[in-house]
C-alpha cells in the first residue's frame, strides 16, 4: 500500500485503487448550483419582479457568468449578458451570486439596484452556509467510511462486518432472503512474518483481500475480521454453499495463497451470527485436518 496515511486513497497496487472519499467536499460552483440555492434564488427574483416594476430579474454567478435563476417574465432568447456587464460591476469572489434587473433602466434605478444588492448579499450568505454544511457532511462521510474500512487491505473491518450482519438480519426478518457466509484464515501469515518480515505479511494480507473481493459479486461483503482472518457474505444466494466455498478456494489457490476455509448457510430458524459461528468452526476443523495430514 502506498500514499499518505492521512489520504483518502488506498493504493493496493498499480491497478487496484480504493478511494475512500465517497463524499468529496463541494466546490463553490457545486453549492451555487445546488437545489437549495437555486430555490432560494428563484423565490428572491420572483419577489423582486413583483415589487420592482414587474421587470425581469436574474441571479448569476460572477465567477463564470452562469445563470442560476430567473424571474417569470425573463425571456431566455434575450442576450442578457449584453444588458448586464457583470465584469464591470462585481469583483470576482466578492459575492458568489449577483442579482440584476433587466429592465431598460434597471441598472440606473437606485431603489431596484439597492434591492438587488441586498438580495445578493442574502443569497451569498445562504451559499456560504450551504457550503459549510456540505463540507461538514463530506468530512463526516469520509470519517465514517474510514472508520469502517481496514486501512491495510481496503476491505471492510470488523465493525463494518457486524454492522452489515445486523442490516442483513433486518432484511431477512421482513422477507425470506438466503445468504451464505465463509470464514477464511491464512495458513502462512505467521511464518511469513517470522521468516521474511511484516512487510511481506502485509502484502499477503492485501493480496488475499483483493483475491476474495474479485471472487465475489460487487454487492457481496468482504471484511478482515481478525489479524489473518477474513469473512465473506454472499447475500441473496440460492446456490449450494459448497459451490461458493469452491469458488473462493480456487481463487485463493490460483493466487498461491494457502488458507483454511469454512462455509455455512443459516437454517430458517438460525441467524447469520449462528451461520458465522458454524463457518468459523468448519474453518478450524479444516485447519486441524491439514495439520494432522502434514504432520505439523
C-alpha positions in Angstrom: 0.0 0.0 0.0 1.3 3.4 -0.9 0.4 7.0 -0.3 0.0 9.4 2.5 -1.6 7.6 5.5 -3.9 10.6 6.0 -5.1 10.4 2.4 -8.4 9.1 1.3 -6.7 7.0 -1.3 -5.6 3.4 -0.6 -3.4 2.1 -3.5 -3.2 -1.7 -3.3 -1.2 -1.9 -6.5 -0.8 -0.1 -9.7 -4.2 -1.3 -11.0 -6.2 -1.5 -7.8 -7.0 1.8 -6.1 -9.6 2.4 -3.4 -11.0 5.9 -2.9 -12.5 6.5 0.5 -13.6 10.0 -0.4 -17.2 9.0 -1.1 -18.3 12.5 -0.3 -15.8 14.9 -1.7 -16.0 18.4 -0.3 -18.1 20.6 -2.7 -16.6 23.4 -4.7 -18.2 26.8 -4.7 -19.9 26.1 -8.0 -21.3 22.8 -6.7 -23.0 24.7 -3.9 -24.2 27.6 -6.2 -25.8 25.1 -8.5 -27.4 23.1 -5.6 -31.2 22.8 -5.5 -31.4 24.6 -2.1 -29.6 27.7 -3.5 -31.5 27.6 -6.8 -34.8 27.5 -4.9 -33.8 30.5 -2.7 -32.7 32.4 -5.8 -35.9 31.7 -7.7 -38.0 32.9 -4.8 -35.9 36.0 -4.4 -36.2 37.1 -8.1 -39.9 36.4 -8.1 -40.4 38.7 -5.2 -38.2 41.4 -6.8 -40.2 41.3 -10.0 -43.4 41.7 -8.1 -42.2 44.7 -6.2 -39.9 46.5 -8.6 -41.6 47.4 -11.8 -42.5 43.9 -12.9 -39.3 43.7 -15.0 -37.2 40.5 -15.4 -34.6 39.8 -12.7 -31.8 37.2 -12.9 -29.3 35.7 -10.5 -25.9 34.9 -11.9 -22.6 33.7 -10.6 -19.9 36.4 -11.2 -17.2 33.7 -11.1 -18.2 32.5 -14.6 -21.3 34.4 -15.6 -23.5 31.3 -15.2 -27.3 32.0 -15.0 -28.6 30.5 -11.7 -32.2 31.6 -11.6 -34.6 34.0 -13.4 -38.0 35.6 -12.7 -41.1 34.5 -14.6 -41.0 37.3 -17.2 -37.4 36.5 -18.2 -37.1 35.7 -22.0 -34.3 33.1 -22.5 -33.8 34.4 -26.0 -32.7 37.8 -24.8 -29.0 38.4 -24.7 -28.9 39.4 -21.1 -25.1 39.4 -21.0 -25.2 42.4 -23.3 -27.5 44.2 -20.9 -25.6 43.4 -17.8 -21.9 43.9 -17.8 -21.1 41.7 -14.9 -17.3 42.1 -15.1 -17.5 45.8 -14.6 -19.8 45.7 -11.6 -18.6 42.9 -9.4 -15.2 41.7 -8.2 -14.7 38.0 -8.6 -15.0 36.3 -5.3 -16.6 39.4 -3.7 -20.0 37.7 -3.6 -20.7 34.2 -5.0 -24.1 35.5 -6.5 -25.2 38.7 -8.2 -28.8 39.8 -8.6 -29.6 42.1 -11.6 -32.7 43.7 -13.1 -33.1 43.5 -16.9 -35.4 46.5 -17.1 -34.3 49.0 -19.7 -33.4 51.4 -16.9 -32.8 48.7 -14.3 -29.2 49.3 -13.8 -29.8 53.0 -13.2 -32.8 52.6 -10.9 -31.3 53.2 -7.5 -34.0 51.5 -5.4 -34.0 48.4 -7.6 -30.2 48.3 -7.8 -30.0 48.6 -4.0 -32.7 45.9 -3.6 -30.7 43.6 -5.9 -27.5 44.2 -3.9 -29.3 43.3 -0.6 -30.8 40.2 -2.0 -27.4 39.2 -3.5 -25.8 39.5 0.0 -28.6 37.4 1.5 -28.3 34.7 -1.2 -24.5 34.8 -0.7 -24.9 34.1 3.0 -27.1 31.1 2.1 -24.4 29.9 -0.3 -21.7 30.1 2.5 -23.9 28.3 5.0 -24.8 25.6 2.4 -21.1 25.1 1.6 -20.1 24.8 5.2 -22.9 22.3 5.9 -22.0 20.3 2.8 -18.3 20.3 3.7 -19.2 19.1 7.2 -21.3 16.3 5.8 -18.5 15.3 3.4 -16.0 15.1 6.3 -18.4 13.1 8.4 -19.0 10.7 5.4 -15.2 10.2 4.9 -14.7 9.7 8.6 -17.5 7.1 8.6 -16.1 5.3 5.6 -12.6 5.2 7.0 -13.9 4.0 10.4 -15.5 1.0 8.6 -12.5 0.2 6.4 -9.5 -1.9 7.2 -6.7 0.6 6.4 -4.2 -2.1 5.3 -6.4 -4.1 2.9 -9.1 -1.7 1.9 -12.0 -4.1 2.6 -14.4 -3.8 5.5 -13.2 -4.1 9.0 -14.7 -6.0 11.9 -17.1 -3.1 12.7 -18.3 -3.0 9.1 -18.8 -6.7 9.1 -21.1 -6.8 12.2 -23.0 -3.7 11.0 -23.7 -5.4 7.7 -24.7 -8.6 9.5 -27.2 -6.6 11.5 -28.6 -4.9 8.4 -29.0 -8.2 6.6 -30.7 -9.7 9.6 -33.3 -6.9 9.4 -33.9 -7.7 5.7 -34.3 -11.4 6.5 -36.9 -10.5 9.2 -39.0 -8.7 6.6 -38.6 -11.1 3.7 -37.1 -14.5 3.1 -33.5 -13.9 1.9 -30.9 -16.6 1.6 -27.3 -15.9 2.4 -24.1 -17.9 2.8 -21.1 -17.0 5.0 -17.5 -18.1 4.6 -14.6 -17.6 7.1 -11.1 -17.7 5.8 -7.9 -18.0 7.8 -4.5 -17.6 6.2 -2.2 -20.5 7.0 1.1 -18.9 6.2 0.9 -15.4 7.7 2.8 -16.1 10.9 5.6 -18.0 9.1 5.9 -15.2 6.5 6.1 -12.6 9.2 8.8 -14.6 11.1 10.9 -15.6 8.1 10.5 -12.6 5.7 9.3 -9.7 7.8 6.0 -8.0 8.4 6.1 -6.1 5.1 5.7 -9.4 3.2 3.0 -10.4 5.6 1.1 -7.2 4.8 1.5 -7.9 1.1 0.0 -11.3 1.7 -3.0 -9.8 3.5 -3.6 -7.3 0.7 -3.3 -10.0 -1.9 -5.8 -12.1 0.0 -8.3 -9.2 0.3 -8.0 -8.5 -3.5 -8.5 -12.1 -4.4 -11.6 -12.5 -2.3 -13.1 -9.2 -3.4 -12.6 -10.3 -7.1 -14.0 -13.7 -6.5 -17.5 -12.5 -5.4 -20.1 -10.2 -6.7 -19.8 -6.4 -6.2 -22.7 -6.3 -3.7 -21.3 -9.2 -1.6 -19.4 -8.4 1.6 -15.7 -9.0 2.3 -14.2 -8.0 5.6 -11.0 -8.5 7.5 -12.3 -9.6 10.9 -9.0 -10.5 12.6 -5.3 -10.4 12.2 -5.2 -13.2 9.5 -8.9 -13.9 9.2 -11.4 -12.8 6.6 -15.1 -13.2 6.4 -17.3 -13.2 3.2 -21.1 -13.0 3.0 -23.0 -13.6 -0.3 -26.4 -12.1 0.0 -29.5 -13.4 -1.9 -27.5 -16.6 -2.5 -29.7 -19.6 -3.5 -27.0 -22.0 -4.7 -25.1 -24.8 -2.9 -22.7 -23.3 -0.2 -20.1 -25.9 -1.3 -20.0 -24.3 -4.7 -19.4 -20.9 -3.1 -16.7 -22.4 -1.0 -15.0 -24.0 -4.0 -15.1 -20.6 -5.9 -13.3 -18.9 -3.0 -10.9 -21.8 -2.5 -10.0 -21.9 -6.2 -9.4 -18.2 -6.3 -7.0 -18.3 -3.3 -5.2 -21.4 -4.7 -4.7 -19.6 -8.1 -3.2 -16.7 -6.2 -0.9 -19.2 -4.4 -2.4 -18.3 -1.0 -2.7 -21.2 1.5 -5.8 -20.8 3.6 -8.3 -22.8 5.7 -11.9 -22.1 4.8 -15.3 -22.9 6.3 -18.7 -22.1 4.9 -22.2 -22.2 6.3 -25.7 -21.2 5.3 -28.2 -20.4 8.1 -31.3 -22.6 8.5 -34.6 -20.8 8.6 -34.5 -20.9 12.4 -30.9 -19.7 12.6 -29.4 -16.2 12.5 -26.5 -15.0 10.4 -24.5 -14.9 13.6 -25.2 -18.6 14.0 -24.0 -19.2 10.5 -20.8 -17.2 11.1 -20.1 -19.4 14.1 -20.7 -22.6 12.1 -18.4 -21.4 9.3 -15.8 -20.5 11.9 -15.9 -24.0 13.4 -15.8 -25.5 9.9 -12.7 -23.4 9.1 -10.9 -24.6 12.2 -11.8 -28.2 11.5 -10.2 -27.9 8.1 -7.1 -26.3 9.6 -6.8 -29.1 12.2 -7.2 -31.7 9.4 -4.5 -30.1 7.3 -2.1 -30.0 10.2 -2.7 -33.7 11.0 -2.2 -34.7 7.4 1.1 -32.8 7.1 2.3 -33.9 10.5 2.7 -30.4 11.8 
